[in-house]
Amino acid sequence: DDPSTPDLIPIIMDVCVADCDYGPVAVSVQVENRGGADVEAGALLELWADQDTGRVLVASMTLPAIAAGTKIEGVQFDLAPADIGKFGWFAVVNPDGAGSECDETNNEDNWADMVCP
């Protein structure tokens, strides 16, 4: 653990499904940098649906710069009903391990609620 490196942590804040058949579906994710160094723009945030068959990548985006000790208020993934995970979603930041983080074990968050039958 190196305190002079960034430490990105995703947190799924909210899931909103207006209609399970027609959508829209929105998943909001906040990303914190709990490390001691700024993160330049360009880190990747992925959203994976948790299905019977395993994880399926449904969306991704590039994040803005996040200063040390701060968080971005939230980004929203707008999804189709087909992207709803039977068992929820996983948000994964920096999935390829690019750059150096002080803790690589906290790069994902799970929303484990079934939102549609």
C-alpha positions as CSV (number, residue, x, y, z in Angstrom):
1,D,0.0,0.0,0.0
2,D,1.4,3.3,-1.1
3,P,-0.4,6.4,0.3
4,S,1.0,8.5,-2.5
5,T,-1.1,6.7,-5.1
6,P,-4.8,7.0,-6.0
7,D,-7.4,4.6,-4.8
8,L,-10.6,4.6,-6.8
9,I,-13.7,3.1,-5.3
10,P,-17.1,2.8,-7.1
11,I,-20.4,2.9,-5.2
12,I,-23.7,2.1,-6.9
13,M,-26.0,4.7,-5.4
14,D,-29.3,4.1,-7.0
15,V,-31.1,2.0,-9.5
16,C,-34.3,3.2,-11.2
17,V,-36.4,1.0,-13.4
18,A,-39.5,2.7,-14.7
19,D,-40.8,-0.4,-16.4
20,C,-39.3,-3.9,-16.6
21,D,-40.4,-4.5,-20.2
22,Y,-40.0,-1.0,-21.8
23,G,-37.6,0.9,-19.6
24,P,-36.1,3.3,-19.1
25,V,-33.5,1.8,-16.7
26,A,-30.9,4.0,-15.0
27,V,-28.0,3.0,-12.7
28,S,-26.2,5.8,-10.8
29,V,-22.6,5.3,-9.7
30,Q,-20.4,7.5,-7.6
31,V,-16.6,7.2,-7.7
32,E,-14.4,8.1,-4.8
33,N,-10.6,8.6,-4.8
34,R,-9.6,7.7,-1.3
35,G,-5.9,7.7,-2.2
36,G,-3.2,10.4,-1.7
37,A,-2.8,11.3,-5.3
38,D,-5.0,12.7,-8.0
39,V,-6.4,10.6,-10.8
40,E,-6.2,12.1,-14.3
41,A,-9.2,11.9,-16.6
42,G,-9.5,8.7,-18.5
43,A,-10.0,6.0,-15.9
44,L,-12.6,3.4,-17.0
45,L,-15.8,2.6,-15.2
46,E,-17.7,-0.5,-16.3
47,L,-21.2,-1.8,-15.5
48,W,-21.8,-5.5,-15.6
49,A,-25.2,-7.2,-15.3
50,D,-25.2,-10.2,-13.0
51,Q,-27.0,-12.9,-14.9
52,D,-27.5,-16.7,-14.6
53,T,-24.6,-17.2,-17.0
54,G,-22.3,-14.9,-15.1
55,R,-21.3,-11.3,-15.6
56,V,-22.2,-9.5,-18.9
57,L,-20.7,-6.1,-19.7
58,V,-23.6,-3.7,-20.5
59,A,-22.0,-0.3,-20.4
60,S,-18.8,1.6,-19.8
61,M,-17.6,5.2,-19.6
62,T,-14.4,7.2,-19.2
63,L,-14.2,9.2,-16.0
64,P,-13.2,12.8,-15.5
65,A,-10.2,13.7,-13.3
66,I,-10.8,13.0,-9.6
67,A,-8.6,14.8,-7.1
68,A,-7.2,12.9,-4.0
69,G,-9.7,12.7,-1.2
70,T,-12.7,13.7,-3.3
71,K,-15.5,12.0,-5.3
72,I,-17.5,12.7,-8.3
73,E,-21.1,13.2,-7.4
74,G,-22.3,10.5,-9.7
75,V,-22.6,9.3,-13.3
76,Q,-25.6,7.6,-14.8
77,F,-25.8,4.7,-17.1
78,D,-28.9,4.7,-19.2
79,L,-29.7,1.1,-20.0
80,A,-32.3,-0.9,-21.9
81,P,-34.5,-3.5,-20.1
82,A,-32.3,-6.3,-21.7
83,D,-29.4,-4.9,-19.7
84,I,-31.1,-5.6,-16.3
85,G,-29.1,-8.1,-14.4
86,K,-31.2,-10.9,-13.0
87,F,-29.2,-10.7,-9.8
88,G,-28.3,-7.0,-10.0
89,W,-25.1,-5.3,-11.3
90,F,-21.4,-4.9,-10.6
91,A,-19.7,-1.5,-11.1
92,V,-16.0,-1.9,-11.7
93,V,-13.5,0.9,-11.9
94,N,-10.1,0.6,-13.5
95,P,-10.8,-3.0,-14.6
96,D,-7.5,-3.5,-16.4
97,G,-5.5,-2.3,-13.4
98,A,-4.0,0.6,-15.4
99,G,-1.9,2.9,-13.3
100,S,-1.0,2.1,-9.7
101,E,-3.5,2.2,-6.9
102,C,-2.9,1.7,-3.2
103,D,-5.6,-0.9,-3.0
104,E,-6.6,-3.0,-6.1
105,T,-9.1,-5.1,-4.1
106,N,-11.8,-2.4,-3.6
107,N,-12.4,-1.6,-7.3
108,E,-15.9,-3.0,-7.5
109,D,-19.3,-2.6,-5.9
110,N,-22.3,-4.9,-6.2
111,W,-26.0,-4.0,-6.3
112,A,-27.6,-7.3,-5.4
113,D,-31.3,-6.5,-5.5
114,M,-33.6,-8.1,-8.0
115,V,-35.3,-5.1,-9.6
116,C,-37.5,-7.1,-12.0
117,P,-39.1,-10.5,-11.5
